[in-house]
């Protein structure tokens, strides 16, 4: 296999990791506004992802860094071209990180409510915009002969991309519901499953429309294959959720997000960013790549360290496997 | 203003702001790990309370560091896409490795440390903070490797067909002599920040609340002050080494730092020059003869090149243009970095003297010094970075790529201005909240330690909850 192909696959895996992991913590963040009925329940929700969200977010940083190292042209065109959406995502991620850490650091309902709103908004914005961005990458944007994006912000807000955004938004919400159902006990656990199923019905319609649109656009058999698998996994997730087996249901939404991402990247390959002006201007895995030497070094680093990272991250999920409920929320005024 | 100027302002603002939190994170993570180790070894509750107290201050700061760090990685692509295309083959690798090796370590193990008090055995729990602390050091090494390439490009070849620099020797990038001199200097400077933070806060408590936890705060004070002092000596020695490397690879930077216009042998060190700083008019000058020669070359009669001769030399090599950075900025940031750092170390010495044996310090000057102390090395760090980056101008990558050539050609002034204003406003608001929170927790003093929850009680409250 060409090293450029290997790195395309590796970056796809990093995006899958990011979207599957941060997908559920975005979902939980949004649920602070939808599912919780009082301050204690909001705290239960936030604490289900407390030890995990920061590690999840690093997947994005590594995906970004890996793109910079392996496909500098892709990194340069993508992030200068998608300037404003990325700016909004970064603003949201800053607010979100601070909100999680700061909300418990003072007493007073006013203080907490404000951070709750910050968490809800800053989880919703990236959940929507990552879908918009990914859909635009796959669909192609105006890129000229110099590999520069020459479109405008509003070119990015086309119907296909907006549909993609709604898909990530709703699927993450369902993913978050099932995570909460898996990680909590008591009444909130039951309500999470119920809400997940209701949102799931909407998400299923959106996702299937998006898959069909992508399939017609790309016209590749593999895209149809992975699109079909995505739909099947999502239906399976919702069916399993009705039986109350939350672990399997959550694994199935994780699979759904993974397969959906694979579908998009399969459609993309061997391009990394097609041009809507002229296919001669497409950025591809070869014309956007770093030198062979850089890729060799990066491959060794990735092959050695990725398994180690996966091991200790899994371990941290294991350490915090216990379900929590309102009775576990300490009553003292400040988080200790 | 053009997009270039705004992009430069944005880079400066978000980077300097981010760098308020980085040295606190690096310095304090080790000090907190040290305190927790002391508790683990002795069982003395004083160390546990100090661990929790400074641990919380550390986490408030760490949250801001993480949040503002995300922008750092993506702004290269957003505002500096031509720079990214030019150096991505080399510059991207340390950045990606930093993420894979360091960020995962820091975030995962800090999560385990924060939430793991009642889930992990004490020894294992202690290990998590040490691993996170080591992650911060790894992170510094790889990001400095990327930065050092910009100061002194090594291990690359220029590919004219593709118009980019390409990596030929990654080992050379990781052993760049600028990196080897900058890394210890930066780490010592971070320990100065962490030590000053701990010493200043502890001293404030001792003076303001002499009836509360004085013994514990004395311990924290002495740990912080000794760290500050030792790290101050380390910073000086490594800085001297760094100065020699800088004189060798970036002579213009040293000349600008000294406002030295004509090549001199031996060269004097300027303590203070009042004048126009463009060399045309000097009102007052205070110099130490031969010192610059020593700092720059290691001998008292070494030659140090001046701005004018370097300018002529660079025009020959790179064509017509202005190759000198903003001289007043270079001159003053260089001086302020050293002065402010020196004052911090001197203050630590004074306060250690005042608390020798069992003496208790008092007086409003001691109190004022305690309040200012945490800020001094922090400000010194900022000046140091402003100097390092601004005195490299007009180059983004020294000798290879001018800063003006690196800016994104496609982005509009309006876009860059939007993000500049957006980040600046958000950072401003967060700064106010952060400082208020820090002050609240500092004033609250050491927490009392609740008895450990019954491990058999499934409904026992979490040891840590948001």
Interface residues (C-beta under 8 A of the other chain):
Chain A: X43 X46 X47 X50 X51 X52 X54 X55 X57 X58 X60 X61 X62 X64 X65 X66 X67 X68 X69 X70 X72 X73 X75 X76 X77 X78 X79 X80 X81 X83 X84 X86 X87 X90 X91 X93 X94 X95 X96 X97 X98 X100 X101 X102 X103 X104 X105 X106 X146 X147 X148 X149 X150 X290 X291 X293 X294 X297 X298 X301 X302 X305 X306 X309 X312 X313 X316 X319 X320 X322 X324 X325 X327 X328 X329 X330 X331 X335 X336
Chain B: X52 X56 X59 X60 X62 X63 X64 X66 X67 X68 X70 X71 X73 X74 X76 X77 X78 X79 X81 X82 X84 X85 X87 X88 X89 X90 X91 X92 X93 X95 X96 X97 X98 X99 X100 X101 X103 X104 X105 X107 X108 X109 X110 X111 X112 X114 X115 X116 X119 X120 X164 X166 X167 X168 X170 X408 X409 X410 X411 X415 X418 X419 X422 X423 X426 X430 X433 X437 X440 X441 X447 X450 X459 X460 X461 X462 X463 X464 X465 X466
